Amino acid sequence: MKIREVLDKKVGDVTYNRYILILPKDVVKESKLLGKVLKATTKDGKIIVEKEN
């Protein structure tokens, strides 16, 4: 797995970046979260991705 930083847009001297989380295909299929609205939080150095209510 990877977290990639990509350029979203540049306005004048300010750059805005986007972060893309690459997940294994089987984990995504098992989670049944594909196409759902998600939220991400951090706790104890971990990134937690869960379905938003």
C-alpha positions as CSV (number, residue, x, y, z in Angstrom):
1,M,0.0,0.0,0.0
2,K,1.0,3.6,-0.6
3,I,0.0,7.1,0.0
4,R,0.8,9.3,-3.0
5,E,0.9,13.1,-3.1
6,V,-0.2,14.6,-6.4
7,L,-0.6,18.2,-7.5
8,D,-4.2,19.2,-7.5
9,K,-3.9,22.7,-8.8
10,K,-1.6,25.8,-8.6
11,V,-3.0,29.3,-8.1
12,G,-0.3,31.9,-8.4
13,D,2.5,30.8,-6.0
14,V,0.3,28.5,-3.9
15,T,0.1,24.8,-4.7
16,Y,-2.7,22.6,-3.6
17,N,-1.9,18.9,-3.2
18,R,-4.2,15.9,-3.0
19,Y,-3.3,12.6,-1.3
20,I,-4.3,9.2,-2.9
21,L,-4.4,6.1,-0.8
22,I,-3.7,2.9,-2.8
23,L,-5.4,-0.1,-1.3
24,P,-5.3,-3.8,-2.2
25,K,-8.2,-4.9,-4.3
26,D,-9.4,-7.7,-2.0
27,V,-9.5,-5.4,1.0
28,V,-11.7,-3.0,-0.9
29,K,-14.1,-5.7,-2.0
30,E,-14.4,-7.3,1.4
31,S,-15.1,-3.9,3.1
32,K,-18.1,-3.3,0.8
33,L,-17.3,0.5,1.0
34,L,-16.7,1.0,-2.7
35,G,-18.7,4.0,-3.9
36,K,-19.7,5.0,-0.4
37,V,-18.9,8.4,1.2
38,L,-16.0,7.8,3.6
39,K,-14.2,9.8,6.4
40,A,-10.7,9.4,7.5
41,T,-9.3,10.1,11.0
42,T,-6.0,9.4,12.8
43,K,-5.5,7.7,16.1
44,D,-2.2,6.5,17.7
45,G,-0.3,6.9,14.4
46,K,-2.9,5.0,12.4
47,I,-5.2,6.2,9.6
48,I,-8.8,5.0,10.1
49,V,-11.1,5.0,7.1
50,E,-14.8,4.4,7.8
51,K,-18.2,5.0,6.3
52,E,-19.6,8.4,7.0
53,N,-23.1,8.4,8.6
